[in-house]
């Protein structure tokens, strides 16, 4: 099967972000989405450290050390962009002013529960950051992740075994093998990669997936 790479997943997420949307891109893989947003589509990217109007990553050698996202990665600022106190930034997140947030995940359940801040391992460093505020505050929560762990376990699960970030908050999951929509406790699969069918996807996840009709 032809798995999508990380930039291909990011590009696919970017396709689903509409004109005029206010969007937060979480730390890690979701930050790649900024590099694939169409230049002719006005989208307002928010960073929880107090930035609105964030642009894509700068060209090598043109980084501004004072212009970073929440993951401390260098970013650019689009014309009209603004800086503000992080307390105001979190008020924006918690107040329902974001249309979409895109987050990474360790696990997503069939009910849309999200676990993305702690694996529960003794040597793991918990780092919830603003993820829980985004998960409950954004109007839609998209998740980007590889479908399987390095040991072949599905990250899309019947029930999360890791500590939760948010309950019933995830609406869509973008992976290297398929896109999943979660609604009313059911998981609908669509856009499977070439060489993969629904039956094989059900086997990989151990879930009774539904085929999303066009």
MOWOGI-V995376 format. One record per residue. N is the residue number from 0. PHI is phi in whole degrees, -180 to 180 (999 if undefined). PSI is psi in whole degrees, -180 to 180 (999 if undefined). D_LAST is the distance of its C-alpha to the last C-alpha in whole Angstrom. Layout:
n=N phi=PHI psi=PSI d_last=D_LAST
n=N phi=PHI psi=PSI d_last=D_LAST
//
This chain:
n=0 phi=999 psi=152 d_last=22
n=1 phi=-99 psi=92 d_last=22
n=2 phi=-68 psi=148 d_last=22
n=3 phi=-79 psi=144 d_last=21
n=4 phi=-87 psi=178 d_last=24
n=5 phi=-64 psi=-39 d_last=25
n=6 phi=-69 psi=-33 d_last=25
n=7 phi=-67 psi=-38 d_last=21
n=8 phi=-64 psi=-45 d_last=20
n=9 phi=-61 psi=-41 d_last=22
n=10 phi=-64 psi=-36 d_last=20
n=11 phi=-69 psi=-39 d_last=17
n=12 phi=-62 psi=-44 d_last=18
n=13 phi=-58 psi=-33 d_last=19
n=14 phi=-61 psi=-30 d_last=16
n=15 phi=-94 psi=5 d_last=15
n=16 phi=-95 psi=116 d_last=19
n=17 phi=-81 psi=165 d_last=19
n=18 phi=-55 psi=134 d_last=22
n=19 phi=82 psi=4 d_last=25
n=20 phi=-77 psi=145 d_last=24
n=21 phi=-101 psi=121 d_last=27
n=22 phi=-134 psi=138 d_last=26
n=23 phi=-111 psi=132 d_last=28
n=24 phi=-106 psi=119 d_last=27
n=25 phi=-68 psi=170 d_last=29
n=26 phi=-65 psi=145 d_last=32
n=27 phi=92 psi=-136 d_last=31
n=28 phi=-52 psi=-43 d_last=28
n=29 phi=-59 psi=-24 d_last=26
n=30 phi=-63 psi=-23 d_last=29
n=31 phi=-66 psi=-21 d_last=27
n=32 phi=-59 psi=-35 d_last=24
n=33 phi=-59 psi=-30 d_last=27
n=34 phi=-79 psi=-6 d_last=28
n=35 phi=-121 psi=5 d_last=24
n=36 phi=-73 psi=134 d_last=24
n=37 phi=-60 psi=136 d_last=24
n=38 phi=-65 psi=-25 d_last=28
n=39 phi=-93 psi=7 d_last=27
n=40 phi=-111 psi=121 d_last=25
n=41 phi=-81 psi=111 d_last=27
n=42 phi=-131 psi=135 d_last=26
n=43 phi=-103 psi=108 d_last=29
n=44 phi=-90 psi=131 d_last=29
n=45 phi=-112 psi=139 d_last=31
n=46 phi=-121 psi=135 d_last=34
n=47 phi=-67 psi=-14 d_last=35
n=48 phi=-81 psi=6 d_last=39
n=49 phi=107 psi=53 d_last=39
n=50 phi=-144 psi=133 d_last=37
n=51 phi=-132 psi=130 d_last=35
n=52 phi=99 psi=32 d_last=34
n=53 phi=-73 psi=140 d_last=33
n=54 phi=-105 psi=-170 d_last=33
n=55 phi=-72 psi=176 d_last=32
n=56 phi=-62 psi=144 d_last=34
n=57 phi=-73 psi=161 d_last=38
n=58 phi=-67 psi=150 d_last=39
n=59 phi=-54 psi=132 d_last=41
n=60 phi=91 psi=-10 d_last=45
n=61 phi=-112 psi=20 d_last=43
n=62 phi=-70 psi=142 d_last=43
n=63 phi=-106 psi=115 d_last=44
n=64 phi=-62 psi=-18 d_last=45
n=65 phi=-94 psi=0 d_last=45
n=66 phi=-120 psi=95 d_last=42
n=67 phi=-134 psi=161 d_last=39
n=68 phi=-92 psi=-173 d_last=36
n=69 phi=-67 psi=-20 d_last=37
n=70 phi=-93 psi=12 d_last=36
n=71 phi=66 psi=23 d_last=40
n=72 phi=-93 psi=142 d_last=38
n=73 phi=-66 psi=138 d_last=39
n=74 phi=-134 psi=177 d_last=37
n=75 phi=-114 psi=167 d_last=37
n=76 phi=-119 psi=127 d_last=37
n=77 phi=-79 psi=159 d_last=36
n=78 phi=-55 psi=132 d_last=38
n=79 phi=90 psi=-3 d_last=38
n=80 phi=-65 psi=160 d_last=37
n=81 phi=-141 psi=151 d_last=39
n=82 phi=-111 psi=148 d_last=41
n=83 phi=-158 psi=168 d_last=42
n=84 phi=-62 psi=146 d_last=43
n=85 phi=-66 psi=-22 d_last=41
n=86 phi=-66 psi=-39 d_last=42
n=87 phi=-68 psi=-36 d_last=40
n=88 phi=-63 psi=-44 d_last=37
n=89 phi=-71 psi=-30 d_last=37
n=90 phi=-65 psi=-36 d_last=37
n=91 phi=-66 psi=-43 d_last=35
n=92 phi=-65 psi=-48 d_last=32
n=93 phi=-76 psi=-21 d_last=34
n=94 phi=-87 psi=6 d_last=34
n=95 phi=78 psi=26 d_last=30
n=96 phi=-93 psi=-4 d_last=30
n=97 phi=-99 psi=133 d_last=27
n=98 phi=-77 psi=-41 d_last=24
n=99 phi=-144 psi=140 d_last=23
n=100 phi=-123 psi=145 d_last=24
n=101 phi=-117 psi=119 d_last=23
n=102 phi=-126 psi=155 d_last=25
n=103 phi=-85 psi=172 d_last=26
n=104 phi=-157 psi=149 d_last=27
n=105 phi=-86 psi=-37 d_last=29
n=106 phi=-151 psi=148 d_last=26
n=107 phi=-133 psi=133 d_last=24
n=108 phi=-94 psi=167 d_last=23
n=109 phi=-63 psi=-17 d_last=21
n=110 phi=-94 psi=2 d_last=22
n=111 phi=87 psi=12 d_last=22
n=112 phi=-71 psi=145 d_last=25
n=113 phi=-119 psi=131 d_last=26
n=114 phi=-126 psi=109 d_last=29
n=115 phi=-142 psi=16 d_last=30
n=116 phi=-122 psi=-15 d_last=34
n=117 phi=-162 psi=131 d_last=36
n=118 phi=-88 psi=-8 d_last=36
n=119 phi=84 psi=-4 d_last=39
n=120 phi=-70 psi=145 d_last=41
n=121 phi=-58 psi=-34 d_last=44
n=122 phi=-95 psi=3 d_last=45
n=123 phi=-77 psi=147 d_last=41
n=124 phi=-102 psi=110 d_last=42
n=125 phi=-62 psi=136 d_last=40
n=126 phi=-151 psi=74 d_last=38
n=127 phi=-73 psi=-31 d_last=36
n=128 phi=53 psi=-134 d_last=37
n=129 phi=-98 psi=11 d_last=35
n=130 phi=-60 psi=-39 d_last=32
n=131 phi=-70 psi=-33 d_last=32
n=132 phi=-68 psi=-41 d_last=33
n=133 phi=-67 psi=-42 d_last=29
n=134 phi=-61 psi=-37 d_last=28
n=135 phi=-97 psi=-16 d_last=29
n=136 phi=-96 psi=-31 d_last=29
n=137 phi=-75 psi=148 d_last=26
n=138 phi=-69 psi=-33 d_last=23
n=139 phi=-136 psi=141 d_last=21
n=140 phi=-117 psi=116 d_last=21
n=141 phi=-101 psi=142 d_last=20
n=142 phi=-117 psi=137 d_last=21
n=143 phi=-115 psi=129 d_last=22
n=144 phi=-167 psi=160 d_last=23
n=145 phi=-69 psi=142 d_last=24
n=146 phi=-68 psi=-36 d_last=22
n=147 phi=-115 psi=150 d_last=25
n=148 phi=-75 psi=176 d_last=29
n=149 phi=-64 psi=-22 d_last=32
n=150 phi=-97 psi=6 d_last=33
n=151 phi=89 psi=12 d_last=29
n=152 phi=-88 psi=140 d_last=29
n=153 phi=-73 psi=136 d_last=25
n=154 phi=-86 psi=-14 d_last=25
n=155 phi=-92 psi=115 d_last=22
n=156 phi=-131 psi=163 d_last=24
n=157 phi=-64 psi=-44 d_last=25
n=158 phi=-147 psi=134 d_last=28
n=159 phi=-66 psi=139 d_last=29
n=160 phi=-105 psi=-10 d_last=32
n=161 phi=-94 psi=160 d_last=33
n=162 phi=-57 psi=137 d_last=35
n=163 phi=-81 psi=147 d_last=32
n=164 phi=-94 psi=-42 d_last=31
n=165 phi=-153 psi=154 d_last=29
n=166 phi=-106 psi=127 d_last=28
n=167 phi=58 psi=34 d_last=24
n=168 phi=-102 psi=-22 d_last=24
n=169 phi=-84 psi=131 d_last=21
n=170 phi=-108 psi=-29 d_last=17
n=171 phi=-146 psi=142 d_last=16
n=172 phi=-125 psi=125 d_last=17
n=173 phi=-106 psi=124 d_last=17
n=174 phi=-130 psi=178 d_last=19
n=175 phi=-76 psi=-9 d_last=20
n=176 phi=-118 psi=-26 d_last=18
n=177 phi=-170 psi=167 d_last=15
n=178 phi=-106 psi=141 d_last=13
n=179 phi=-126 psi=135 d_last=13
n=180 phi=-109 psi=136 d_last=13
n=181 phi=-114 psi=123 d_last=15
n=182 phi=-151 psi=127 d_last=16
n=183 phi=53 psi=41 d_last=19
n=184 phi=77 psi=6 d_last=20
n=185 phi=-112 psi=148 d_last=17
n=186 phi=-116 psi=122 d_last=15
n=187 phi=-109 psi=126 d_last=11
n=188 phi=-98 psi=141 d_last=11
n=189 phi=-149 psi=165 d_last=9
n=190 phi=52 psi=52 d_last=10
n=191 phi=-67 psi=146 d_last=13
n=192 phi=-68 psi=158 d_last=16
n=193 phi=-58 psi=132 d_last=17
n=194 phi=93 psi=4 d_last=19
n=195 phi=-126 psi=133 d_last=18
n=196 phi=-113 psi=173 d_last=16
n=197 phi=-63 psi=-41 d_last=15
n=198 phi=-61 psi=-43 d_last=18
n=199 phi=-67 psi=-37 d_last=20
n=200 phi=-66 psi=-39 d_last=18
n=201 phi=-62 psi=-39 d_last=19
n=202 phi=-67 psi=-43 d_last=23
n=203 phi=-63 psi=-39 d_last=23
n=204 phi=-91 psi=-22 d_last=22
n=205 phi=72 psi=22 d_last=24
n=206 phi=-119 psi=155 d_last=21
n=207 phi=-90 psi=83 d_last=19
n=208 phi=-81 psi=150 d_last=16
n=209 phi=-104 psi=149 d_last=13
n=210 phi=-87 psi=122 d_last=9
n=211 phi=-77 psi=126 d_last=7
n=212 phi=-88 psi=145 d_last=4
n=213 phi=-69 psi=999 d_last=0
//
